[in-house]
Amino acid sequence: MQSDSTGIWYFECQVAELESYLLSLQRRSVIYPDECEFLLQHKNELQATSNQNTRGVVPLCHRCVTLIQKDNLIEIIVNREQEKIDHVTQLPLRVALLRQIEIWYQTSPNAITGICLVELDGFSNINDTVGHATGDSILFEIARRLERYNSHKFKLVRLHGDEFALAVTNMSSHEEIWGVSKWIGDQFEAPFNTQKGAVFLTPSIGMSLNINTNGEPVSLLECAYVALNHAKSDPLTREKLFNPQHEQKIIRQVLLESQLNQALDDETDLEIWYQPKQSLHNMHISGLEALIRWRHPNDGLISPGEFIPLAERTGLICKVTDFVVKQVARDLPTLRKQGFEGMMSINISANDFLRPNVVQALLDIITEQQISTSDIELEITEGAFISDFDHCILLLNSLKEAGFALSIDDFGTGYSSLSYLTKLPVDTVKIDMSFVRELAASKQARKVYKGMIDICKALDFKVLAEGVDHDDQRAVLKDIGCDSIQGYLLSKPLPLDALVGYLLATCNKTPDTE
């Protein structure tokens, strides 16, 4: 297998091995099930046609996959670079939005252009109550309703999760953006009919106009995000137009996006800090969670609460994931020398689940750094399940088959529900820190937490408690059957040099000295 670093992958196999090789690529999520099915159904056409061709080079193509037979070998080319369609809604993605706006700016620089950024209120509850398959069908129906817009030139895209963007141009006045927003709201008046009944949804809408931005398409989108945040926090109205007074915030976000992208390319100014986990069975350090930190050359340490959401919105989070995996793999041999025997935990975002070949990309990094997938636990954030539950299950199974351990992060909040927990091929459930705070003082909280642990144990999951800051919390958790803990009681996240000292002091302790 080779990659030319542009999203194009090259594989080669013997003709007799084609079927098993394609199935293995499907299991690794390199190709999708429908692509694999088509190619297997038509493989005989490839061979028959190739035998009739004197040069032996006749391609068989389907979507993003091309097969070329050369004598007894078959070359498999997977080109995902041009695949910019969301397979749940069949809408273009963020890159198509920015490209279209850039074209509008070039062809009609004086035209009034705007964005209406749409987010669904309470959509996570829909997934919990009627299921992810129904949630996906609702997202598909929303796309069909919104693409009926016809008052101006427009571009409709799905950004991620429950976010859509409708960009319009050639408006006759700035006020018309309010009419676009009202039209969007009207599309949600009728319920969404599902097999489990009618579902009503309301949107929050953030608007921006090019008169209030710096002429860059990404700035127009960032302004809409700022307006959307204001709309969601206003109890009286769910639509807001970007106010130029917020320009300084936008300038910072645009600059940070560029600087973060550069830092990822250069692998500078970014650090991996680690927070220990402790087994409650033997009281040893059982794992480390890798957490990225950005030491900005001018601003010092920038809060992950600021740059991680920015990376999520702009698509840089996938590069962040790759950087973290690579750096963790580099640090692991050093930590093994200090007596650390546990796994390294790495967070995977919802955006990672949307990129093609994510399993192969992770395996390439692991192989290059010469460590084993059994050394790595991937922590799956809840947002991964809102986009496409079935696709998520396929990817999780592929990651599991590749040897990674899997855990669910922040269980008990957001999109979490027992209905999906029973279907996920994970090893560990991390229960959110909000459940820990009252654990020692409240008998009711203790009963709730024990009930959650008992359910997880019944499903053969290990349980880790997050946010454990006090020894009495640890004592209660051990008593009710929790497997491991993480929190400030053990340590704050530590840079590598400080972590080495921490491990030297703790890995050699006997259990009763903890």
N, C-alpha and C positions, 0 to 999 in steps of 0.2 A: 504493500500500500504506500502511495505517495500523495502528498498534497502540495499544490503550488501556492498555498497561503492566500488564495483568493476565493475560497469556498468551493473549489473544484477538487474532487478526490479521484484518485486513480487506483484501480485494483486489477488483479490478473489471476486467472485460474485455468485449469485444464477444462476442456469441453465436457469431459465425463463428470466433472465435479461441479458443474454450473448450478444445478438445483440446490445442492447442500450449501454451496458458497453464498447464493442469494439468500437462502433462509438464514444463514449466519449473519449476513449484513442486516437483515430485517430485525433479528433479535438484538443486534447492537444499535438499532435505530438509525443506521446509516441510510437505509432506504425504508420507505413506508410500506405498510401491508398491501395497499392497492397497487403500488408499483411492482412489488414482488409478485403478486398474483398475476398481473398482466404479462410480465416478462416470462414467468414460468409457462403460462398458457401459450405463448408465441415463440418459445425457444426453438421449436422445430422449424419454424419459418426462417429463423436466422441461419440455422445450419443448412437447410435446403438451399436457400438463396446463396449462401456463401460458397457452397459446393459448385454452383453453376457459374460463379464469378471467377475469372481466370486469376485475378489478383487476390481473391479471398478476403476482400474487405467490403462488407455490406453492413451498415449499422441497423440495429433494432432499437428504436427510441420510444420512450414513454415518459411524459412529463420531464423530470430532471435527470433521468437515467438513460444512458446510451450503452449498448453492447456492441462490440466489434470483434468478429471472429477472424483470427489470423492463424491459419493452419490449425494446429491442435490447441491453440490458446485463445481465450476470450478476454478481451480488455473491457473492464467495467468503468465507466466514467459517470460520476455523480456530480452534477453542477447545481449547487444551491444558490449561487450568487444572484441569479435572477428571480429566485423564488421569494416574492415579496407579498404574498397573499396569506391572510389569516384563514386557516382552514376551518374555523368554527363559523365565521360570519361571511367568508368569501369576499372580504373587503381588503383593500391595500393597507399597508402598515405605515408607520411614522415616516420612513424614508421617502415614500411616495408623496406624502403630504408636503414635506419640505421641498422636494424637487419640483412639484407643481407650482408652489408659491414662488419659487425662484424663477420659473418660466414666466409666470404672470408679471413679476417685477421687471423682467428683461423686455418683454413684448409690450407691456402697457404700464410704464413706470409711474404714470400719473393716476392710474385707476385706484379707486377706494377698495381696499382688500381687508377682509376681517376673518376671524376664526371664532366659532362657537364651540367651546370645549364642554362636552356633556359627560357627567358622571351620574350613575344611577344610585339613588338613595336606598340604603338597606338591601342591596342586592345579595349580600352574603346570607341574609336570612332566607332568601328564596332558595339558594342552594341547600341550606340546611333542612328546609321544610319539604320541598318537592323534589330535591335531588339534582345532581349536576347535569344529568342528561336533559332534564327539563330546563335547567338554567341555560344550557347551551342553545336549546331551541328558542328560548326567549331572546337571547342575544342575536340569533339569526333573524328573528322576526323584527327586532329593532332595526337591524341593518336594512331590511327590506322597506320598512316604513320611511326611514330617513333618506334613502336613496331616491325617493319619489320627489324630492325637492327640485323645483324647476324655475324659480324666479330669477336666478342669476347663474352665471358660470360657477360651478362648485366642484369641490373634491371632498369626498367622504372617506374616512379611514377609521379603523379601530386601532387605538393606541396600545392598550393592554388592559386585561381584567375587564372592568365594566366602564371603561372610558372610550368615548368616540369623539372625533373632531370633524366638524363640518366647516370647511373654508370656502368663502365666497368672494367674488371679485366683480368689478364693474358696477358697484352700487352707485346710485345717483346721489346719495347723501349719506352722511355718517349715521343719521338716525335710522337708516334701514337695517342696521345690524340688530336693532331691537325687534324689528319685524321678523327677522330670521329666528331670533331666540324664541319669540312667541310661537312661530310655526313649529319649532322643535317641541315645545311644551305641548302643543295641541296633539302631536302624534302619540302622546302618552295618555290621552284622555280615555281612549278605548282600552278595555282590559286585554291582557294576553291570555288567550284560551289555551289551556293545557289539559292533559288527560286527568290531572288531579284538581281541576277547577280553574276558575278565572283568577288571574294575578294582576294586581294594579301596581304600577310603578310611577314614581315621580323623579324627574331629573333635576340636578343642580347644574347651572350653566355659567361658565365664565367666558366673557367676550373680550376681544382685543381688536384694535384697528391699526393699520400701518401708519397712520398719522402720528401715533403715539409711540412708535418703536424706531429703532435705529436703521431700518432698511434691511435687516437680516431676517430670513424666514424663521430661524430658530428663536429670535427675539420675539417675533409675533406669537409663537407658541408659548414661550415662557411667560409672556404677559397674560395670556389666557389662563395659564395655570395659577398665577397670582390672583386674578379675578375669581377663578373657581374656588380657591381657598377662602376668599372673602364671602362668596355666595354660600358656601357650606356652613360658615360660622354665623350667618345672619338669620335669626329665627323668623324675620318678617318677609323676606324675599329669597328666592333660590336662584336669582340671576343677577350678575354683576358685570359691569363694563370696567375694563382696566382703567385705573386712574394714573395719569402721568406722574403723580406725586410718589408713586411706588417705583419710579425709574431706577433709583439707586440700587434697590434690591434686585431688579432685573439685570442691571449691568454687572452686579456681583455674580449672579447665577451664570450669566453667559461667560464671564471671565473664568469662573471656577470650572465650568465645563471644559473650556479649552485647556486650562492648566492641568486639570485632572487627566485629560486625554494624553497630554504631553508627558505627564509623570508616569502614566502607565506604559507609554511607548518606550520611554527612557529607563524605566524601572528605577526612578529616583524619587526621593522625598516620601516614599511609601514604606511603611513598616508593618510587620505582623507581630502583634502582641498576643499572649496566650493566657487564658484563664483556666486554672486547674479544676478538675472534677475529682470527687472522692467516693470510693466504694464504701457503703455502709456495712458491708459484710466483713471486710478485713481492715477497713480504715486506711487503705493505701490510696495514693494518687492513681486513678484509673484511666484518666484521659485529660486531654487539653483541647479547649476550643480556640480556634484561630480567629482573631479579630483584626481587621485592617485599620491602620491609623495613617493619617496624612499629615506629615510635618511640613507645612507650607513654608517656603523660604522667607516670606514676608509676614504672614499671619500666625506662624507657629502651628501648634496642633489644632486642626479644624475638626469640630465635632462630627463623628459619623452620622449623627442625627441631621446634619446639614448636607454632607456630600453623598451619602448613600441614597437618599431619596432622589437627589439630582441625577446620580448614575442610573437609577431605576428608570426615571423619566426619559433620559436621553439615550438609553441603550448601552451605556458604558459599563453597566453592571456585569455584563458577560466578560469584558476584559478584566474587570476587578476579580471575578471568580478565577479566571485563568492565572492571574498574578498570584492570588492567594494560594492556589494549589501548587504552583511552581515553587513559591517561597517556603511553604510548609515542607515540601519534599526536600528542599535544600537544608532546612533546619533539622529535620528528623534524625540524621546520623549523629549530630552533635548531642541531641537530647538522649538518644539511646546510650551514649557513652556515660551519661550522668545517672544511669539506672532507670530511666523512664521506660516502662514496658507497655503502656497503654496505647490507645488509638488517638489520632489527631482528627478533630471534628472541624468540618468546613461548611459554611452556610451556602446553600444553593438557592437562588432567587427564582421568582416566577418567570422572569425573562429568560433565564437559562433553559427553562423547559420549552420555550418557544423557538429556540435556535436549532437549526438542523445539525445533526451529527454531534450532539452534545456529549453522548457517551464516548464516541470515538475521540473527540477532542480531549476529554479528561484522560482517557487511556493513553493517548499520545504523550501527554505531559508526564504522567506517572512512569511510563516506560522510559522516557528520555532521562528522568532523574534516578532511574534504577531503584525504585522502591516498589512495594507490593500494594495492590488495592486493599489487601487485608489490613494495612496500616491506617486506612482512611475511613472515617465515618462522615457521611454527607447528611447535613441537617437541612431538611426541606421546610421552607417557610410556607405558611398557610396560603399565601397568595398564589402558589403554584396550582392549587386545586380549583380556583375560580375560573380559569380560562377554558380548560378542556379536561374533564376528569378522566375520561377513557384514555386519552393520549398520555396523561400523567401516569396512569397505571402501567402502560406499555413501557414508558421510560424507566419507571422505578424497577420493573421486572428486569429490564436490560441492565441497569446499574447493579442490581442484586446478582444477576448471573455473572457480571464482570468481577464480582468479588468485593464490592463496596458494602460496608455496613450502612444502614439507613436509620434515621430518626426523624420524628415529627417535632418541630419546634413550637413552643408557646401553646401547647394543647389546652383547650378549655376556653379560648377566646376566639373572636373573629369568626372564621369559617368552620371552626372545629365542630364535628358532630360524630356521634357513635356510628351513624349510618355509613360514613365513609371509612371510619377507622377499621372496621371489620374487613375492608376490601384492600387495604394497603399492605404491601409486602415489606413492612418495616421491622426493625429490631427493638427500637427504643422509643418511648414517648416521653418528651420533656414537658412537664406540667408547668404552666405559666406561674411566674413569681407572685402574681396577684393573689393566688390561693395560699401562699406561704405566710403572708404577713400576719394573719390573725391565728395562725395554727396553734401556737403555744397557749394563747389566752382564751380561745373560744372552743368549747366542746363541739359546737355545731360545725365549725370549720374543719375540725379534726374528723368528724364523721363524713363530711363531704369529700375530703381528701382521701380518706381510707376507702370510700366507695369507688373513687376514680382509680385508685391503685388496684383494688380488687378486680375491677373490670379489665384493666390492662393486663393483669396477671392471668385472668381467665383466657385472654387472647394470646398468651405466651409472649407478651411484650415486657421488656425491662422498663423500669420507671426511674426517671431522674427529676429531681426537684430543683427548679431554678430559684435564684434570689434568696438563698439561705444565708442570713447575716448573723444569726445568733445561735449559741450552742444549744439553747433549749428547743429551738426549732429542729435542729439536727436530731436531738434525742427523741422528739415526738415522731419524726419521719422514720427513724430507725425502728421505733416501736411498732409502727403501723405497716411496716413491710416495704418501704421505699428502698430501692437498690442503691442509688447514688445521689449525690448532691453537687451543687455548684453555686458559688456566691462569695460575698466578701468575707464570710467566716473563714474561708480557706485563703483567699487572696483576691485582690483586684487584678485585672488583666496586667500582664507584665511583659516588657520587651525581652528579647532573647537573653541578653546578658544577665538581667535580673532573674529571669526564670531559671537559668543554670544554677545560680546560687540557691534559689528556692528548692530546686530538686535535690541538690547536694545535701540540704538540711533536712528534707522530708523523706526522700526515698530510702534513706538508711535508718529511719525511725522504726521501732517496733510498734505494733498496733496499739499497745496499751499506753504508749507515750503520746498519742494524739489527743 
